[in-house]
């Protein structure tokens, strides 16, 4: 299973855990089947190239290695279905040989590293393995006869864009006729431009259907701070285009009763591999690990896999 965090900030890291000699670290074992890269971050692409050279060559062969590394990277792309996107780092390109999943969402799905949040996976999840996208991806890996690839895209820039129609162009490259599944988690950041949502949400769904005509598309209801006008626009877009809308009123009922909600002081791992305590109320308002698992289950209950 390969996972790319495209436009979700700096590359993720595996939380550090000490193990005694000969003991198997379960997080390390899980990571063997899950590769996480961040697109749109040139310095991460440069680091990946350097790491490859260090592994493949000795220091005295560096000059030759620069040419060899480029060739090796291209070969790897052909094998795994990954392709270089100029200026955008590495992204997974859907192929017939893989089950290709694209997850679009806001901070519940992925978030840039900042002074408030220390990783690029779903905000308030204690590790990357515990956010809902990684849970869904692991489930897909167990269900699909094909290798699973997952691309995670930040949709916040679409939510807050003055012209949401123009913002759609940024997502086109991540879809094609081989994309199998698309999940949408949106709405929480929309405070302005609501008067155009009756056009914007249908345009979002129609654009994905156009670019990924064979994909199953699932639209999640708002998990945080739901607003009737946004939910109505999402419902209408799904109804108009034959897309599944997933009601999460049961999640919100539990959330409002302080279940599925993180809290100040919660210890979470960052991309640096260290523990950090949540000290911001907005971060603390996001789903905890149990809430992430519940969101994942809502998606899983509606996924159809044709092997």
C-alpha positions in Angstrom: 0.0 0.0 0.0 1.4 3.4 -1.0 0.1 6.6 0.5 0.9 10.1 -0.9 -0.1 13.2 1.1 -0.5 15.6 -1.8 -0.6 19.3 -0.7 -0.9 18.4 3.0 2.4 19.8 4.1 5.7 18.3 5.0 6.4 14.6 4.8 5.2 12.3 7.5 7.4 10.3 9.8 7.0 7.1 11.8 6.6 7.6 15.5 9.7 6.5 17.5 9.3 3.6 19.9 12.0 1.8 21.7 12.1 -2.0 21.5 14.3 -4.5 23.2 16.8 -6.4 21.1 15.0 -8.9 18.8 11.5 -7.5 19.7 9.2 -6.6 16.8 8.0 -3.0 16.8 4.3 -3.2 15.6 4.4 0.4 14.2 7.5 -0.5 12.2 5.9 -3.6 10.9 2.8 -1.7 9.8 5.0 0.9 8.0 6.5 -1.8 5.8 3.3 -1.9 3.9 2.6 1.8 3.9 4.7 4.5 2.2 3.9 8.1 2.9 5.2 10.9 0.8 4.2 14.6 0.7 3.7 16.3 -2.6 4.2 20.0 -3.3 7.3 20.0 -1.0 10.4 20.2 -3.1 12.8 19.8 -0.1 11.2 16.4 0.6 11.7 15.3 -3.0 15.4 16.5 -2.8 15.8 14.5 0.4 14.4 11.4 -1.2 16.9 11.7 -4.1 19.8 12.1 -1.6 18.7 9.1 0.4 18.5 7.0 -2.7 22.0 8.0 -3.7 23.4 7.2 -0.3 21.9 3.7 -0.4 22.9 3.0 -4.0 26.5 4.4 -4.1 29.6 5.1 -2.1 30.8 8.7 -1.5 33.5 8.4 -4.2 30.8 7.4 -6.8 28.6 10.4 -6.1 29.0 12.0 -9.5 28.0 8.8 -11.3 25.2 8.3 -8.9 23.5 11.6 -9.8 22.8 10.2 -13.2 22.0 6.7 -12.0 19.5 8.0 -9.4 17.5 9.8 -12.0 17.2 6.6 -14.0 16.4 4.5 -10.9 13.6 7.0 -9.9 12.1 6.8 -13.3 12.2 3.0 -13.2 10.6 2.9 -9.8 7.8 5.2 -11.1 7.0 2.8 -13.9 6.9 -0.2 -11.5 4.8 1.4 -8.8 2.5 3.6 -10.8 4.0 6.8 -9.5 4.9 9.6 -11.8 6.8 12.9 -11.3 4.6 16.0 -11.5 6.7 19.0 -12.3 6.9 21.4 -9.3 4.6 19.2 -7.3 6.8 16.5 -5.9 5.6 12.9 -6.3 2.0 11.8 -6.9 0.5 8.4 -7.5 -1.0 7.9 -10.9 -3.8 5.4 -11.0 -3.2 2.3 -13.0 -5.3 -0.8 -13.9 -2.9 -3.0 -11.9 -3.8 -1.2 -8.6 -6.8 -0.3 -6.5 -6.5 3.4 -6.5 -8.1 5.5 -3.7 -8.1 9.3 -3.6 -9.2 11.0 -0.3 -10.0 14.7 -0.4 -10.6 16.5 2.9 -9.7 19.4 5.2 -7.8 19.2 8.5 -9.8 16.1 9.6 -8.2 14.4 6.6 -4.7 16.0 6.5 -3.1 19.2 7.6 0.1 21.2 7.1 2.6 21.2 9.8 2.4 24.4 11.8 2.9 25.8 15.3 -0.4 24.3 16.2 -0.1 20.9 14.6 3.1 18.7 14.2 2.2 16.3 11.4 0.5 16.2 8.0 -2.1 13.5 8.7 -5.6 14.0 10.1 -5.6 16.6 12.9 -5.7 15.2 16.5 -5.0 11.6 15.5 -2.3 10.4 17.8 -0.4 8.7 15.0 -0.7 8.6 11.2 -1.9 5.0 11.4 -4.9 6.2 13.5 -6.4 8.8 11.1 -9.4 7.7 9.2 -7.6 7.6 5.7 -5.0 5.2 6.9 -7.6 3.0 8.5 -9.7 2.9 5.3 -6.5 2.2 3.3 -5.5 -0.7 5.5 -9.1 -2.1 5.2 -8.9 -1.7 1.4 -5.6 -3.6 1.4 -7.3 -6.5 3.2 -10.3 -6.5 0.8 -8.8 -5.9 -2.6 -7.0 -8.5 -4.7 -4.9 -5.7 -6.1 -2.2 -3.6 -4.4 -3.7 -0.4 -2.9 -2.5 3.1 -3.5 -3.9 6.1 -1.7 -3.5 9.8 -2.5 -4.6 12.3 0.1 -5.5 15.8 -1.1 -6.1 19.0 0.9 -9.5 20.4 -0.1 -9.4 23.4 2.3 -8.0 25.6 -0.6 -11.1 24.8 -2.5 -13.4 25.5 0.5 -11.9 29.0 1.0 -11.2 29.9 -2.6 -12.9 33.1 -3.9 -13.5 31.1 -7.2 -14.1 27.5 -6.3 -14.6 26.6 -10.0 -11.1 27.8 -10.9 -9.6 26.0 -7.9 -10.8 22.6 -9.2 -8.1 22.6 -11.9 -5.5 21.9 -9.2 -7.0 18.5 -8.6 -7.3 17.3 -12.1 -4.0 15.5 -12.4 -4.8 13.2 -9.5 -7.7 11.4 -11.3 -8.0 9.2 -14.3 -10.1 6.3 -15.7 -8.3 3.9 -13.4 -9.2 5.7 -10.1 -11.4 3.3 -8.2 -12.6 5.2 -5.1 -12.9 8.8 -4.1 -14.0 10.0 -0.7 -15.0 13.6 0.1 -14.9 15.2 3.5 -15.7 18.9 3.2 -17.6 21.9 4.5 -16.1 22.8 7.9 -14.0 25.7 6.6 -16.8 27.3 4.4 -17.8 30.6 6.0 -18.0 32.8 2.9 -19.3 32.4 -0.6 -22.2 30.2 0.5 -24.4 31.8 -2.1 -22.5 29.8 -4.8 -22.5 26.4 -3.1 -25.5 25.3 -5.2 -23.2 25.5 -8.2 -19.9 24.8 -6.5 -20.7 21.4 -5.0 -22.3 20.0 -8.2 -19.2 21.3 -10.1 -16.9 19.5 -7.7 -18.7 16.2 -8.0 -19.1 16.5 -11.8 -15.4 17.4 -12.2 -14.4 14.2 -10.3 -16.8 12.1 -12.3 -15.5 13.5 -15.6 -11.8 12.9 -14.6 -12.5 9.6 -12.8 -15.5 8.1 -14.7 -15.1 4.6 -13.2 -14.6 5.6 -9.6 -17.1 5.1 -6.7 -17.6 8.6 -5.1 -18.6 8.9 -1.5 -19.5 12.3 0.1 -19.3 12.5 4.0 -21.6 14.8 5.9 -19.9 17.4 8.0 -18.4 16.0 11.2 -17.6 19.3 12.8 -19.8 22.4 13.2 -22.5 21.4 10.6 -24.4 24.1 8.8 -27.7 23.4 7.2 -27.0 25.4 4.0 -23.8 23.5 3.4 -25.3 20.1 4.0 -28.2 20.9 1.7 -25.8 21.8 -1.1 -23.9 18.6 -0.6 -27.1 16.5 -0.5 -28.3 18.2 -3.7 -25.0 17.6 -5.5 -25.0 13.9 -4.6 -28.7 13.5 -5.7 -28.1 15.2 -9.0 -25.1 13.1 -9.8 -25.9 9.7 -8.4 -23.3 9.9 -5.7 -23.6 8.4 -2.2 -24.1 10.9 0.6 -23.1 9.5 4.0 -25.1 10.8 6.9 -23.0 11.2 10.1 -25.7 12.5 12.5 -24.9 9.6 14.8 -21.2 10.7 14.9 -22.2 14.3 15.7 -24.6 13.2 18.4 -21.8 11.3 20.1 -19.4 14.2 19.5 -21.7 16.7 21.1 -21.7 14.4 24.1 -17.9 14.7 24.3 -17.4 11.2 22.7 -15.1 11.1 19.6 -13.6 14.5 20.5 -9.9 15.0 21.4 -9.0 17.3 24.3 -6.3 19.7 25.5 -3.3 17.9 26.8 -3.7 14.8 24.6 -0.3 13.4 23.7 0.1 13.0 19.9 3.1 12.0 17.8 4.5 14.5 15.3 6.2 14.0 12.0 9.5 14.5 14.0 8.8 11.2 15.8 8.3 13.0 19.1 5.3 13.3 21.4 3.5 16.7 21.7 0.7 17.8 23.9 -2.3 19.4 22.2 -2.5 23.0 23.5 -4.9 24.6 21.1 -8.7 24.4 21.4 -9.3 24.2 17.6 -7.0 21.2 17.4 -8.6 19.7 20.5 -12.0 20.0 18.8 -11.0 17.5 16.1 -11.9 13.8 16.3 -9.8 11.6 18.6 -8.6 8.1 17.5 -12.0 6.6 18.4 -13.7 9.3 16.3 -11.3 8.7 13.4 -12.2 5.0 13.5 -15.9 5.8 13.5 -15.5 8.1 10.4 -13.5 5.3 8.7 -16.3 2.9 9.5 -18.9 5.2 7.9 -16.9 5.1 4.7 -16.1 1.4 4.9 -19.8 0.5 5.3 -20.5 2.2 1.9 -17.5 1.0 -0.2 -18.0 -1.5 -3.0 -15.0 -3.4 -4.2 -15.1 -5.3 -7.5 -12.0 -7.6 -7.7 
